[in-house]
Amino acid sequence: MSTPSPSAPGPRRDAPAIVPLAPRRSLVGPPIPLTPLIGRGREMAEALALVREEGTRLLTLTGPGGIGKTRLAVEIAADLHDDFPDGVAWVPLAEVRDAAAVVPSILAALGIGQGTLRDPLADLVRALREARLLLLLDNVEQVIAAAVDVADLLASCPGVTVLATSRTRLRIRGERVIPLAPLGLQTSRETPPAERPPASDAVRLFVDRARAVDPTFVLTAATEPQAEAICRRLDGLPLAIELAAARLNLLALPTLLARLERRLPLLTGGTRDAPARQRTLRDAIGWSHHLLSAEEQILFRRLAVFAGGFTLEAAEWLAGDGLSVAGTNDPDPSPATRHPLPATLDLLAALVEGHLVSHQPEAAGGPRYALLETIREYAAEQLVASGEEDAVRHRHAAFILDLAERHELVPFQPFDGPRLDRLEAERANLRAALGWFEVSGDVVGLRRLVAAAGYFWWIGGHLHEGLPWLERAMAAGPRAAAAGEAPVVLPKIALPYGAIASSGGHGFDNAERVLTDGLDRYRAIGDTSGVATMLVVLGFVDNLRGDFDRAVPRFEEAVTLARTLADPRRATALTGVALTNLGDALRFQGRLQEAASHCGEALRLHRAIGYDLGVVHDIVDLGLVARDGGEWAEAADRFREGLRLTTPAGEPRYIVVALEGMATVLAATGRAGAAARLFGAAERLRETTGVTQDFPADRDANESARAAAQAALGDAAFAADLATGRALSPEEAVTEALAGPPGPPDSSGATGRSADASSALPGTLSPRELDVIRLLAAGKTDRDIGAALFISTRTVEGHVARILEKLGVRTRTAAASVALAAGLVEAPGPTNQADA
């Protein structure tokens, strides 16, 4: 609108004179709140500091509808009341639709008449030129064009300060903005009740409003997690929380939580004295939606298909060519055919400005954007009503397929961290795209996306999530083949399926069948890299089954094939993986020196090409070899080194194995409490990631160490330490494992060693072999020896065979006699142990 300068000529002679505002003259003050302000302490302090200490003249509180802008503004105004001698004027603008009516509304709130019908701004300036006043302009967003009048007012009246609330900033010089985020929620859901911090701001608001409808409502250890879940499902949005709490006169907490799967139909029935736009959550969001342009509304509703956020690239893909509906003449968009609308960035910026979309500057793959779930649900309703839902969901699924194939992780191949991070950021979108391919009957698209995401699910620790999709993709094989699917898709699905299914204990026979089929497919098309990779995974399954005699030749063939690959980087990576897995099989056979040699060679290869995940695997395996050999200090060093190099975003099995390996070392060296905590942390990580299956020998060692720790601590203390460990995050568990060296060896005699005795024996026995022969000479069975040393019976058998070979004897009795003669043990009493 056109506004005159403050120096414009005075009013016409026939107009009433305007006099300066008298102190406290008939101002319309802010409403007095009937409920306490909960949370917002940081924002309150920031606002007061900006006005009092920095002299801010225009402060705008921004945020989506229902975030609590007005409530906070009223509280700020009350605190600033005495700072302004001429008082605080409340100017509600929610019902004002014409920007030209804003200045007259301010005049009315000040209790003064308008002197000239043609120039209300000049009248306002004359009235406030000498005033020291706080103007609270509430709900400016739909009359944002009036911001230029506010700028002129501030320039002409140095004693006036404006506090505004708006879903968008006013964008004039001198404006300071405080964006309001949803109320805080608890960050950890695993914290024990005794250690849990006070209820979050969101939960405190929920409780306060719940007591308004049910004075007997109290928060207990049982109900707090339910209240927290309700607030989390409502995005911490204050209006949504208040509307949900109002339903407690009819619904119990568990029922309310269940019904919030669809939020908008339930969140109605606000108080009668609330503005109409805030009596239901749908109306609150609809108010913002109504202020958008037609093109902004189109983009807004299409963004509803994104789950877990999106990038600018994704929004441009979805907007397409001129915001036309995809699917009509572009059924399968690709990077070669898409034409992003140049204005998409401007449209997206408008949605961010209006707080319908949030901006996350620091994220994988560049800045990301997201809709609060409550707002996304509203956008989804608009998408359905538009009639373009199917076309937009198809376009979204095509984008995610393209992205997944561009960022696909090749099994046992070095990859950069950003690639894994990007796939991690798009997990929810992967699920949404897979769901669309399934419901739309696109089995080819489904299997392509599963093939591209399979290895990510494996190394990213998403076994629970990936396995059902892999199973569905396998079941859709015949239909995909009939549709002309590429031959390589099946083995690419089979490999992660076999690995994940066997790791999760979902059936070795079926996993082997699928993997063998994939192996045959790779052999048929002459894919040497694929054959070697499949042999490694088949050998891994054999190790899990305890069939080491079958695993060894598979790994040996994989090593031979990998070394022939033309790509030197691929050859090095895959050779190392095959070698370290071969080392596992040899370790289980008791061939520790060979196992250490193969794992050491793999480590050198992987370090040479920077294959970080392979390095972690090799180091942890060397720790297991040292543990099985009784080299506690070396084992601890290896496990810690592996844990320092890995992260929870990496393959979780290595984290689990390293934590459990460190726990066995701690149990063996007299630190039972620390061992129990690490066992608890590993147990919880297994549950959350789906890594439930492990090698039989390592499982036996872990069970023996747990039993020893429990015996040392007692049942109650062991259970307490185990529970403490289960409450640790993966990062906290790693920190616990890295803290301090293992204590001195315990005094049980099982791990005591004598270098002199070792040199007195024919040949050279390793420290672990010395442990075994002491127990053997004491009349212990292989099972007893395994339990005492935290190793499997099969591993004990391997040690005994090597001891007999080194001593040049054929029987256990003869070996025991040599040990007695060397002074390793005292003569045992009578025993029923059979001579082998």
ZAMARGU-4260 file (C-alpha; in steps of 0.2 Angstrom, whole numbers, plus 5000, padded with zeros to 4 digits):
<rodrens>
0) 5000/5000/5000 | 5006/5018/4997 | 5011/5027/5013 | 5016/5045/5015 | 5032/5050/5024
5) 5030/5056/5042 | 5034/5074/5036 | 5018/5075/5025 | 5006/5089/5028 | 4995/5089/5043
10) 4976/5085/5043 | 4963/5094/5034 | 4955/5108/5043 | 4938/5098/5044 | 4947/5084/5053
15) 4948/5082/5071 | 4965/5086/5079 | 4976/5072/5084 | 4984/5074/5101 | 5000/5064/5107
20) 4996/5048/5116 | 4993/5051/5135 | 5002/5039/5147 | 4992/5023/5149 | 4977/5031/5139
25) 4963/5018/5136 | 4975/5005/5129 | 4969/4988/5124 | 4981/4977/5134 | 4985/4959/5131
30) 4974/4946/5138 | 4978/4939/5155 | 4982/4920/5153 | 4972/4908/5162 | 4985/4894/5161
35) 5003/4894/5165 | 5017/4895/5152 | 5026/4878/5152 | 5043/4878/5144 | 5050/4891/5133
40) 5062/4897/5146 | 5076/4899/5133 | 5066/4909/5121 | 5059/4920/5135 | 5076/4925/5141
45) 5082/4928/5123 | 5067/4939/5119 | 5070/4949/5135 | 5088/4951/5132 | 5085/4957/5114
50) 5073/4971/5119 | 5082/4976/5136 | 5100/4974/5132 | 5102/4976/5113 | 5089/4989/5110
55) 5079/4978/5097 | 5064/4988/5090 | 5056/4974/5080 | 5055/4957/5087 | 5045/4943/5078
60) 5041/4926/5085 | 5038/4914/5071 | 5033/4896/5069 | 5019/4885/5063 | 5001/4886/5068
65) 4998/4879/5086 | 5017/4881/5091 | 5012/4894/5105 | 5018/4911/5097 | 5004/4921/5105
70) 5005/4913/5122 | 5024/4917/5123 | 5021/4934/5116 | 5009/4938/5130 | 5021/4932/5143
75) 5035/4943/5136 | 5024/4958/5135 | 5019/4955/5154 | 5037/4955/5159 | 5041/4970/5149
80) 5026/4980/5155 | 5036/4991/5167 | 5049/4995/5154 | 5037/5005/5144 | 5030/5020/5153
85) 5016/5022/5140 | 5011/5004/5142 | 5008/4989/5131 | 4995/4989/5117 | 4988/4972/5111
90) 4983/4972/5092 | 4975/4956/5087 | 4975/4954/5068 | 4968/4937/5065 | 4952/4943/5059
95) 4959/4957/5048 | 4961/4952/5030 | 4966/4969/5022 | 4983/4975/5025 | 4976/4993/5024
100) 4966/4989/5039 | 4981/4986/5050 | 4985/5004/5055 | 4967/5008/5059 | 4967/4992/5070
105) 4982/4999/5079 | 4973/5016/5082 | 4958/5007/5089 | 4969/4997/5101 | 4977/5013/5107
110) 4960/5020/5111 | 4962/5036/5099 | 4952/5041/5084 | 4957/5043/5067 | 4961/5061/5062
115) 4961/5059/5043 | 4952/5047/5033 | 4965/5046/5019 | 4981/5045/5030 | 4979/5034/5046
120) 4998/5031/5046 | 5002/5050/5048 | 4989/5050/5062 | 4997/5036/5071 | 5014/5043/5069
125) 5009/5060/5077 | 5001/5051/5091 | 5016/5040/5095 | 5030/5052/5091 | 5035/5055/5109
130) 5028/5039/5116 | 5037/5025/5124 | 5026/5010/5120 | 5026/4992/5116 | 5015/4986/5102
135) 5010/4968/5102 | 5005/4964/5084 | 4997/4946/5084 | 4995/4936/5069 | 5003/4947/5055
140) 5005/4933/5042 | 4989/4936/5032 | 4992/4955/5032 | 5011/4954/5029 | 5010/4968/5016
145) 5007/4980/5031 | 5025/4977/5036 | 5030/4993/5027 | 5019/5003/5038 | 5027/4995/5053
150) 5044/5000/5046 | 5038/5018/5043 | 5031/5019/5061 | 5047/5013/5069 | 5057/5025/5059
155) 5047/5040/5064 | 5044/5035/5083 | 5060/5030/5092 | 5051/5026/5108 | 5040/5013/5100
160) 5045/4994/5100 | 5035/4981/5091 | 5033/4963/5096 | 5025/4953/5082 | 5019/4935/5080
165) 5018/4928/5063 | 5020/4912/5053 | 5032/4921/5042 | 5045/4935/5046 | 5040/4953/5041
170) 5057/4955/5031 | 5060/4973/5035 | 5076/4981/5041 | 5080/4980/5060 | 5069/4964/5062
175) 5076/4951/5074 | 5067/4934/5073 | 5065/4920/5086 | 5058/4905/5078 | 5049/4893/5090
180) 5052/4875/5089 | 5041/4861/5095 | 5042/4858/5114 | 5056/4847/5120 | 5055/4828/5121
185) 5065/4815/5130 | 5080/4810/5119 | 5083/4793/5127 | 5069/4780/5128 | 5081/4767/5137
190) 5085/4777/5152 | 5081/4767/5168 | 5067/4775/5178 | 5078/4779/5193 | 5090/4789/5182
195) 5077/4797/5170 | 5077/4816/5170 | 5062/4826/5175 | 5048/4825/5162 | 5050/4835/5146
200) 5042/4851/5143 | 5030/4843/5131 | 5025/4830/5144 | 5023/4843/5158 | 5011/4853/5146
205) 5001/4837/5143 | 5000/4833/5161 | 4994/4851/5166 | 4980/4851/5152 | 4975/4833/5157
210) 4972/4838/5175 | 4960/4852/5168 | 4948/4838/5162 | 4953/4825/5175 | 4960/4832/5192
215) 4965/4815/5197 | 4977/4812/5183 | 4995/4809/5189 | 5011/4804/5180 | 5018/4788/5186
220) 5033/4777/5180 | 5020/4767/5170 | 5011/4782/5162 | 5026/4793/5159 | 5032/4783/5144
225) 5014/4783/5137 | 5013/4802/5139 | 5030/4804/5131 | 5025/4793/5116 | 5009/4804/5114
230) 5019/4820/5114 | 5031/4813/5102 | 5018/4807/5090 | 5011/4825/5090 | 5028/4832/5086
235) 5029/4842/5103 | 5016/4854/5095 | 5008/4863/5110 | 4991/4865/5102 | 4990/4847/5097
240) 4996/4842/5114 | 4982/4852/5122 | 4969/4845/5111 | 4974/4827/5114 | 4974/4830/5133
245) 4957/4836/5132 | 4952/4819/5126 | 4957/4810/5142 | 4939/4813/5149 | 4934/4800/5136
250) 4950/4789/5132 | 4963/4781/5143 | 4981/4784/5139 | 4984/4768/5129 | 4968/4771/5119
255) 4973/4789/5115 | 4990/4784/5109 | 4983/4770/5098 | 4970/4782/5090 | 4984/4795/5086
260) 4989/4784/5071 | 4978/4797/5062 | 4979/4813/5072 | 4968/4826/5063 | 4951/4818/5066
265) 4954/4816/5084 | 4962/4833/5088 | 4946/4843/5089 | 4936/4851/5102 | 4947/4865/5108
270) 4940/4877/5121 | 4925/4889/5116 | 4935/4904/5120 | 4949/4899/5108 | 4950/4907/5091
275) 4941/4897/5078 | 4957/4893/5069 | 4963/4885/5085 | 4949/4874/5090 | 4955/4859/5079
280) 4972/4855/5073 | 4966/4854/5055 | 4959/4872/5056 | 4976/4878/5063 | 4986/4870/5049
285) 4972/4875/5036 | 4974/4893/5041 | 4992/4893/5035 | 4988/4882/5020 | 4975/4895/5014
290) 4988/4909/5014 | 4999/4899/5001 | 4998/4903/4982 | 4991/4890/4971 | 5008/4884/4966
295) 5014/4883/4984 | 4999/4873/4988 | 5003/4860/4974 | 5021/4858/4980 | 5015/4857/4998
300) 5003/4843/4996 | 5016/4833/4985 | 5029/4834/4998 | 5018/4823/5009 | 5024/4808/5000
305) 5042/4810/5008 | 5045/4801/5024 | 5059/4806/5035 | 5063/4822/5025 | 5070/4826/5008
310) 5083/4836/4999 | 5081/4850/4987 | 5085/4838/4973 | 5071/4827/4978 | 5058/4842/4979
315) 5064/4847/4961 | 5061/4829/4955 | 5044/4829/4962 | 5039/4846/4956 | 5044/4840/4939
320) 5042/4850/4923 | 5031/4866/4927 | 5023/4857/4942 | 5013/4846/4930 | 5007/4829/4937
325) 5019/4816/4933 | 5013/4799/4927 | 5002/4805/4912 | 5016/4806/4899 | 5031/4803/4910
330) 5027/4786/4918 | 5045/4782/4923 | 5055/4798/4926 | 5074/4797/4926 | 5088/4810/4928
335) 5089/4810/4909 | 5071/4815/4906 | 5066/4826/4921 | 5066/4844/4920 | 5066/4853/4937
340) 5055/4868/4938 | 5067/4883/4941 | 5055/4891/4953 | 5054/4875/4965 | 5068/4883/4976
345) 5057/4899/4978 | 5041/4889/4981 | 5051/4878/4994 | 5058/4894/5002 | 5040/4901/5004
350) 5035/4885/5013 | 5050/4886/5025 | 5046/4904/5028 | 5028/4899/5032 | 5034/4886/5044
355) 5025/4872/5035 | 5042/4865/5031 | 5057/4864/5042 | 5075/4866/5036 | 5089/4856/5042
360) 5105/4864/5036 | 5118/4851/5042 | 5113/4834/5035 | 5119/4819/5025 | 5119/4824/5006
365) 5117/4842/5009 | 5103/4852/5017 | 5087/4843/5021 | 5069/4848/5023 | 5055/4840/5032
370) 5036/4842/5037 | 5031/4839/5055 | 5020/4823/5055 | 5005/4833/5060 | 5007/4844/5045
375) 5012/4830/5034 | 4995/4821/5038 | 4986/4837/5032 | 4996/4838/5016 | 4992/4820/5013
380) 4974/4824/5014 | 4976/4838/5002 | 4985/4826/4990 | 4971/4813/4990 | 4958/4826/4987
385) 4968/4833/4972 | 4967/4816/4963 | 4985/4815/4959 | 4991/4804/4974 | 4995/4789/4963
390) 5005/4799/4950 | 5015/4808/4964 | 5019/4792/4974 | 5025/4784/4958 | 5036/4798/4954
395) 5043/4798/4972 | 5046/4779/4971 | 5055/4782/4955 | 5066/4795/4963 | 5071/4784/4977
400) 5075/4769/4966 | 5086/4780/4956 | 5095/4787/4971 | 5097/4769/4979 | 5105/4763/4963
405) 5116/4778/4962 | 5122/4775/4980 | 5122/4756/4980 | 5135/4748/4992 | 5144/4734/4983
410) 5147/4719/4995 | 5165/4719/5003 | 5170/4734/4993 | 5177/4750/5001 | 5164/4765/5001
415) 5164/4782/5007 | 5155/4787/5023 | 5144/4800/5014 | 5136/4787/5003 | 5131/4776/5019
420) 5125/4792/5028 | 5114/4797/5013 | 5106/4780/5012 | 5104/4780/5031 | 5095/4797/5029
425) 5083/4790/5016 | 5078/4775/5026 | 5060/4780/5029 | 5059/4785/5010 | 5066/4768/5005
430) 5052/4760/5016 | 5039/4772/5008 | 5045/4768/4990 | 5045/4749/4993 | 5027/4750/5000
435) 5021/4759/4984 | 5030/4747/4973 | 5021/4733/4982 | 5004/4740/4983 | 5005/4745/4965
440) 5010/4728/4959 | 5027/4734/4952 | 5037/4718/4956 | 5052/4723/4945 | 5053/4740/4954
445) 5052/4731/4971 | 5065/4719/4967 | 5077/4732/4959 | 5075/4743/4975 | 5078/4728/4987
450) 5093/4723/4977 | 5100/4740/4978 | 5097/4742/4997 | 5101/4724/5003 | 5119/4726/5007
455) 5115/4743/5016 | 5103/4734/5027 | 5116/4721/5031 | 5131/4732/5036 | 5120/4746/5043
460) 5112/4735/5056 | 5094/4735/5049 | 5092/4716/5049 | 5074/4717/5056 | 5069/4730/5043
465) 5078/4722/5028 | 5073/4704/5030 | 5054/4705/5027 | 5057/4715/5011 | 5071/4703/5005
470) 5058/4688/5008 | 5045/4697/4998 | 5057/4701/4984 | 5062/4683/4984 | 5044/4677/4983
475) 5040/4689/4969 | 5054/4681/4958 | 5043/4671/4946 | 5033/4686/4942 | 5048/4697/4940
480) 5056/4684/4928 | 5040/4684/4917 | 5042/4703/4916 | 5059/4702/4909 | 5070/4706/4924
485) 5089/4707/4922 | 5098/4691/4927 | 5109/4699/4939 | 5095/4705/4951 | 5091/4688/4959
490) 5109/4685/4965 | 5110/4703/4971 | 5095/4699/4982 | 5101/4682/4987 | 5117/4688/4994
495) 5110/4700/5008 | 5095/4688/5011 | 5107/4673/5015 | 5118/4684/5026 | 5104/4692/5035
500) 5093/4677/5037 | 5107/4666/5044 | 5114/4680/5055 | 5096/4682/5063 | 5094/4663/5065
505) 5080/4662/5052 | 5085/4645/5044 | 5102/4640/5038 | 5095/4627/5025 | 5084/4640/5016
510) 5099/4653/5017 | 5110/4640/5009 | 5098/4636/4995 | 5095/4654/4990 | 5114/4657/4991
515) 5118/4642/4981 | 5105/4647/4968 | 5114/4664/4967 | 5131/4656/4965 | 5125/4646/4951
520) 5118/4661/4942 | 5135/4670/4944 | 5144/4655/4937 | 5132/4655/4923 | 5135/4673/4918
525) 5154/4672/4921 | 5154/4684/4935 | 5170/4680/4944 | 5168/4693/4957 | 5150/4688/4961
530) 5156/4670/4962 | 5169/4674/4975 | 5158/4685/4985 | 5144/4672/4985 | 5157/4659/4991
535) 5162/4670/5006 | 5144/4672/5011 | 5141/4653/5010 | 5157/4650/5020 | 5150/4662/5033
540) 5134/4652/5034 | 5145/4636/5036 | 5154/4644/5050 | 5138/4649/5059 | 5132/4631/5057
545) 5149/4624/5064 | 5153/4615/5048 | 5171/4621/5047 | 5177/4607/5036 | 5165/4613/5022
550) 5169/4632/5025 | 5188/4631/5023 | 5187/4625/5004 | 5174/4638/5000 | 5185/4652/5007
555) 5201/4645/4999 | 5192/4645/4982 | 5186/4663/4985 | 5204/4668/4989 | 5210/4660/4973
560) 5196/4668/4962 | 5198/4685/4970 | 5216/4686/4966 | 5212/4685/4948 | 5201/4700/4947
565) 5206/4713/4935 | 5201/4728/4946 | 5216/4728/4959 | 5206/4737/4972 | 5191/4725/4971
570) 5204/4710/4970 | 5213/4717/4986 | 5197/4720/4996 | 5188/4703/4992 | 5204/4693/4994
575) 5206/4701/5012 | 5188/4697/5016 | 5190/4679/5011 | 5206/4677/5021 | 5199/4684/5037
580) 5184/4673/5035 | 5195/4658/5032 | 5205/4663/5048 | 5188/4661/5057 | 5186/4644/5051
585) 5204/4639/5055 | 5202/4647/5073 | 5187/4636/5076 | 5197/4621/5071 | 5210/4626/5084
590) 5223/4631/5071 | 5227/4648/5079 | 5244/4651/5071 | 5237/4649/5054 | 5221/4659/5058
595) 5232/4674/5065 | 5243/4673/5049 | 5227/4674/5037 | 5219/4688/5048 | 5235/4698/5048
600) 5237/4697/5029 | 5220/4702/5027 | 5223/4717/5039 | 5238/4722/5028 | 5228/4721/5012
605) 5213/4731/5019 | 5224/4745/5026 | 5233/4747/5010 | 5217/4752/5001 | 5208/4761/5015
610) 5194/4748/5017 | 5189/4753/5035 | 5175/4740/5038 | 5187/4726/5033 | 5200/4733/5044
615) 5188/4733/5059 | 5183/4715/5055 | 5202/4709/5054 | 5207/4718/5070 | 5192/4710/5080
620) 5196/4693/5073 | 5214/4695/5078 | 5207/4699/5095 | 5197/4683/5095 | 5212/4673/5090
625) 5222/4681/5105 | 5208/4677/5117 | 5207/4659/5111 | 5225/4658/5114 | 5224/4665/5131
630) 5233/4681/5127 | 5222/4692/5137 | 5232/4709/5135 | 5234/4707/5117 | 5215/4702/5115
635) 5210/4717/5125 | 5221/4729/5114 | 5214/4722/5098 | 5195/4723/5104 | 5198/4741/5109
640) 5207/4745/5093 | 5192/4738/5083 | 5179/4748/5094 | 5189/4764/5092 | 5188/4762/5073
645) 5170/4757/5071 | 5154/4767/5074 | 5136/4762/5077 | 5133/4766/5059 | 5144/4752/5054
650) 5141/4734/5053 | 5134/4730/5070 | 5140/4712/5071 | 5158/4718/5073 | 5153/4730/5088
655) 5143/4716/5096 | 5158/4703/5094 | 5171/4716/5100 | 5160/4720/5116 | 5157/4702/5120
660) 5175/4698/5116 | 5181/4712/5128 | 5168/4705/5141 | 5176/4688/5141 | 5193/4696/5144
665) 5186/4706/5158 | 5178/4690/5166 | 5194/4680/5164 | 5204/4694/5172 | 5194/4697/5188
670) 5183/4711/5182 | 5166/4703/5183 | 5155/4719/5185 | 5163/4727/5170 | 5161/4710/5160
675) 5142/4709/5165 | 5139/4727/5159 | 5147/4724/5142 | 5137/4708/5140 | 5121/4718/5144
680) 5126/4731/5131 | 5129/4718/5118 | 5113/4708/5122 | 5103/4724/5119 | 5112/4728/5103
685) 5108/4711/5097 | 5090/4713/5100 | 5089/4730/5092 | 5099/4726/5076 | 5093/4708/5073
690) 5111/4700/5075 | 5105/4685/5085 | 5115/4671/5078 | 5134/4669/5081 | 5147/4656/5079
695) 5145/4641/5090 | 5162/4642/5097 | 5161/4660/5102 | 5144/4658/5109 | 5150/4644/5120
700) 5165/4656/5126 | 5152/4670/5130 | 5141/4658/5140 | 5155/4652/5150 | 5162/4669/5154
705) 5144/4675/5158 | 5142/4661/5170 | 5159/4665/5178 | 5155/4683/5180 | 5138/4678/5188
710) 5146/4666/5200 | 5159/4679/5205 | 5146/4693/5208 | 5131/4684/5214 | 5114/4683/5205
715) 5108/4700/5211 | 5123/4710/5207 | 5126/4702/5191 | 5108/4706/5186 | 5110/4724/5191
720) 5126/4726/5181 | 5118/4717/5166 | 5103/4729/5167 | 5115/4744/5168 | 5124/4738/5152
725) 5107/4735/5143 | 5103/4754/5146 | 5119/4760/5138 | 5118/4767/5120 | 5131/4759/5108
730) 5142/4774/5110 | 5141/4773/5129 | 5145/4754/5128 | 5160/4757/5117 | 5166/4770/5130
735) 5164/4758/5144 | 5174/4745/5134 | 5188/4757/5131 | 5190/4763/5149 | 5206/4756/5157
740) 5216/4740/5155 | 5209/4724/5161 | 5213/4719/5179 | 5227/4707/5184 | 5223/4689/5180
745) 5212/4681/5193 | 5219/4668/5205 | 5209/4653/5200 | 5224/4645/5192 | 5216/4643/5175
750) 5226/4657/5167 | 5242/4656/5177 | 5257/4653/5166 | 5275/4648/5169 | 5288/4653/5156
755) 5301/4641/5164 | 5289/4627/5163 | 5285/4630/5145 | 5303/4630/5140 | 5305/4613/5150
760) 5292/4605/5139 | 5298/4596/5122 | 5293/4609/5108 | 5286/4626/5112 | 5268/4627/5119
765) 5258/4643/5117 | 5251/4651/5133 | 5234/4644/5129 | 5241/4627/5126 | 5249/4628/5143
770) 5232/4632/5151 | 5224/4617/5142 | 5237/4605/5147 | 5237/4610/5165 | 5218/4607/5166
775) 5220/4591/5156 | 5233/4584/5168 | 5221/4589/5182 | 5209/4576/5175 | 5197/4589/5167
780) 5186/4584/5152 | 5186/4594/5136 | 5169/4602/5141 | 5176/4607/5158 | 5192/4614/5150
785) 5181/4624/5138 | 5170/4631/5153 | 5186/4636/5163 | 5194/4645/5148 | 5179/4652/5140
790) 5181/4643/5124 | 5171/4630/5114 | 5173/4611/5116 | 5178/4610/5098 | 5192/4623/5101
795) 5198/4613/5116 | 5199/4597/5104 | 5210/4607/5092 | 5221/4613/5106 | 5223/4595/5113
800) 5227/4588/5095 | 5241/4601/5093 | 5248/4598/5111 | 5249/4579/5107 | 5258/4584/5090
805) 5270/4596/5098 | 5274/4584/5113 | 5276/4569/5101 | 5264/4558/5111 | 5248/4549/5106
810) 5237/4550/5121 | 5231/4562/5134 | 5238/4552/5148 | 5255/4553/5140 | 5253/4572/5138
815) 5248/4573/5156 | 5263/4563/5161 | 5275/4575/5152 | 5266/4590/5161 | 5269/4582/5178
820) 5287/4579/5174 | 5289/4597/5169 | 5282/4603/5186 | 5267/4611/5178 | 5254/4603/5189
825) 5254/4593/5205 | 5249/4574/5203 | 5230/4573/5202 | 5220/4561/5212 | 5211/4547/5205
830) 5200/4551/5189 | 5188/4542/5178 | 5194/4551/5163 | 5195/4540/5148 | 5212/4539/5139
835) 5210/4545/5121
</rodrens>
